[in-house]
Amino acid sequence: MIIRRIAKRDGEGGFSCGEPTLDSFLAKRAYGNDHAGIGRAYVILDSQDADEVLGFYTLSASNATPAMLQPVLGGVLPRYPLPVSYIGMFAVATGQQGKGIGTELMIDAMMRSAAAAEDVGSTGMFLHSRDENSTAFYEKLGFTSLGIDVTNRPMFMPMGTVRRMIALSAPRGVPAPPP
């Protein structure tokens, strides 16, 4: 498996994850948004030469209100918005679901978020879960439901947890990236 930045051809392969909004995003907007700097898009393929996208995600910088993050971060927080890494889109092809591809994609997103946090600062990773199945998947990976909006299902993982999850995912004998 290889995870890399999206190429223009990646949206042309008829990707289907069972959610038309996500399928359409990959086909029509992911590359353009990436190219414009709106949000980076990453795809996972069987190999460098493969044409079939098995899954993808987008990552960008965003912010969240202290009130939203208070239940997870605790302590005294500033009154201004807090920086977060935001996963805007996340999908795995229907035939690939349940095979660990989503976990591999999320670990990649965690590593990129932790690396970026060293240079720009971030309190953690934020996303909106699409449904109950997605929420259960994200919770298994360490995200916490903020429980403030059942329609958009906001979830958060503090940067300390992100770094611990990266360390846990590193193969034995291979050092995890520095915190």
N, C-alpha and C positions, 0 to 999 in steps of 0.2 A: 504494500500500500504506500501511496505517496500523497502528501497534502501539499498543495501549492496555490499561489494566487491564481485567480480566475483568468482564463484566456477567452478571447472573443468566441472561439469555436465551442467552448464548453456549454453555452446556452442553446446550441443548435441540435443537441442529441436526443430530444424528446424525453428529458428527465420527468419522472412521475413519482411523487411521494404519497399520493392519495389526498393531497390538499391543493386544489387548483390555484389558490393564491400564491403558494410557494413555488409551484411549478411555473406559473406565469412570471413570477419575479426572476427566477433563474433565466428563463428564456428571453425576457424583454428588458430587464433593468439591472441585473447584478453587475454585468461587465461595465455598463455605462456609469453606474454609481461608483464602482471601484475606480474607473478611469478618471472621474471627476473629483475623487477624494472625499466623497460623501460617506462612504463606508467601505472598508476592505472586504472583498469576498474571497473565500478560500474553498477549494474543491478537493475531494478525495477521490483518487483513481486507483485502479489495480496496479498500474505501473506508469512510468513517465510517458510511454507510448500509447497508453490506452485512450480511447475516445469516450468511453462511457463514464459519466459522472455518477458516483455511488452516493454522494451526499455533498452538502455545502453548508457554510455559515457565513454571516457577515459580522464584522466587528468594527465598532467606532467608539469615539470618546463621547461621553454624555455627562449628565449630572442627575442627581436625585435629591429630593428635599430631606433635610435632617429628620423631619417627622416620619417619613417613610422608612428610613433606615434605623431609627432609634431602637425599635424592638430587637434588632439583630446586633447592632454595634454597641448599644448601651452607653453609659457614661454621659458626660457633658459634650454635646456636639455644637459646632458653630451654628449661627442662624442663617447662613448662606448655603446655597446648593453645594453638595459634595460631589467631587469627581468620581465617575465610575467608568468601567469598560462596559459597553453595551452590545449585547448580542441581539441584533435586530431580526435576523432570519436564521433558521436552523432546520435542516431537513435531511432525511435519509431516504433513498429510493425504496419503493415498496418492497421489492424483492431482496433488499439488503437489510431490512429492519430486523432487529433481534440478533444480529451477528457481531455486535461490538463496534460497528462503524460509528455510531453516534457517540459512544464513549471516546473513541479515538479522536473524533472531531473536537469534542469538548475539551479533552486534555490539550490538544493543539491550541485551542482558543485560550485556555488557562495559561499556557506557557507564553503566548504572545502578550496576553494581558499583564502577566507578572513582569515580563521584560519591559514593556512600555511603562509600567508603574514606576520603574526605577528612574526613568527620565522625566516623566510628566506628572507623576502622582496619581493615585487612584485608591479609593477606599475598598473597591472590590468589583465584582461582576454583577451586572443587572440584566434581566431579560423579562419578557412577558411570555408565559406559557400559553399555548393555544387551547389545551383541553386537559382533562383529568389524567389521561395516559401520559401526556408530555410532562405534566406536573410531577407524577410519580417517578418518571425517568430522571428529571432534574433533581428531585429530592434525593434519589439514590447516589447522585454525584456530589451532593453536599450543599445544594441550594436550599434556601429557606423561603417558604411562601410568606409574603408580607401580609396576606389576608385582608388587604384593604380595598380590593376591587375584584369581585368574582368574575367579572366579564373579561378583563385584561390579564388577570392572574400574575401580578408582578412578583418576581422572585429575586433573591439577592444572595451572594456569597462573599463574605469579607475576604480581603486580600490575604490575610493570614491563613484562612482555610484554603484559598486557591493554592498557595505555596505548599501547604501540607498535602493536598490532593496530587500535586505534581510530584512531590517526593514519593508518595505512595505508589504512583504509577510507573516510576522509573524501574527498569529491570534490575534485578539483584546484581550487584557488582558494578553497576553503571551509576555514577554519581548524578544526582538531580542537579538542575541548574541552580546557581546561587540564589539565596532569597533576596 
